[in-house]
Amino acid sequence: MSLNEHSMQALSWRKLYLSRAKLKASSRTSALLSGFAMVSPPPRPACCNPSVLSSVIFSPFQVAMVEVQLDADHDYPQGLLIAFSACTTVLVAVHLFALMISTCILPNIEAVSNVHNLNSVKESPHERMHRHIELAWAFSTVIGTLLFLAEVVLLCWVKFLPLKKKPTGEVTEASNSSITPGEAAAIASTTIMVPFGLVFIVFAVHFYRSLVSHKTDRQFQELNELAEFARLQDQLDHRGDALPPPGSHFA
């Protein structure tokens, strides 16, 4: 095997391991965050029968990472409910799509990577499915994480907005116009999450630029190594042509 073929196989194996690592990270992240879904449990019955209460409390529809119970007495803004519903649906759909791609491609890559044969890398679909792998990686780590941050902010507004001050005597006009504890909690969560979202975006852009720069430098280095190898090979060929043929000194 020549040096050029060995370098190409090493590059293919490096791409295979990188694709496998991306798919594993995408599947783990998507499986974790896709469970962050809205669940509206049934209303609590008016009766006090323990058997009825237990059947409602331990209903299978309440098994989720986050349980959202809307206050029927509170008038929620329509835009808030639409935004929360849309964000939750898109969040689950994006992560399930990334999880589907990882589940379909990862077993084929794992089967090839476990075979201890250098030529088996050609049987892996990571080169042909490169765009799908990058799409799953972007959906799970970039788009999915941004949607998760937005989901946390909207969830805080939905959960805390109905909280109001309890009447403790006379209620003045100034107290009615002040911010309620629920609104203060939602504003605090939004104020904290917005800088973190900006930092996440800046880090994602910086990481992508650094990764592209590293790949570009690495490709230039490999091209220089190939050019140096070609120059040495050419020198050896010319040196072989300059040598006299065998038996010519006996003439």
Residue pairs with C-beta under 8 A, 6 or more apart in sequence:
3 229
4 226
4 229
7 222
7 226
9 118
9 119
9 121
12 121
12 122
12 127
13 118
13 121
15 126
15 127
15 130
16 109
16 112
16 113
16 121
16 124
16 126
17 113
19 109
19 126
19 129
19 130
19 133
20 106
20 109
20 110
20 113
20 126
22 133
22 134
22 136
22 137
23 101
23 102
23 105
23 106
23 109
23 133
23 136
23 137
24 102
24 106
25 137
25 140
25 141
26 98
26 99
26 101
26 102
26 136
26 137
26 139
26 140
26 141
27 98
27 99
27 102
27 103
27 106
27 140
29 95
29 98
29 140
29 141
29 144
29 145
30 95
30 96
30 98
30 99
30 102
30 136
30 139
30 140
30 144
31 95
31 99
33 91
33 95
33 144
33 145
33 148
34 91
34 92
34 95
34 96
34 99
35 64
35 65
36 65
36 66
36 88
36 91
36 92
36 148
36 151
37 64
37 65
37 66
37 88
37 92
38 66
38 68
38 84
38 85
38 88
39 61
39 62
39 63
39 64
39 66
39 67
39 68
40 68
40 69
40 70
41 56
41 59
41 61
41 62
41 67
41 69
42 56
42 59
42 61
43 72
44 53
44 56
45 52
45 53
45 56
66 155
68 155
68 158
68 159
70 76
70 158
71 162
73 162
74 161
74 162
76 158
76 161
76 162
80 154
80 157
80 158
80 161
81 158
83 154
84 151
84 154
84 155
84 157
84 158
87 147
87 150
87 151
87 154
88 151
90 147
91 144
91 147
91 148
91 151
94 139
94 140
94 143
94 144
94 147
95 139
95 140
95 144
97 136
97 139
98 135
98 136
98 137
98 139
98 140
98 144
99 140
101 132
101 133
101 135
101 136
102 136
102 140
105 125
105 126
105 129
105 132
105 133
105 136
108 124
108 125
109 124
109 125
109 126
112 120
112 121
112 123
112 124
113 124
126 133
142 204
145 200
146 197
146 200
146 201
149 193
149 196
149 197
149 200
150 197
152 189
152 193
153 189
153 190
153 193
156 185
156 186
156 189
156 190
157 186
157 190
160 181
160 182
160 183
160 185
160 186
160 189
161 182
161 183
161 186
162 182
163 180
163 181
163 182
163 185
164 180
164 181
164 182
165 175
165 180
165 181
179 187
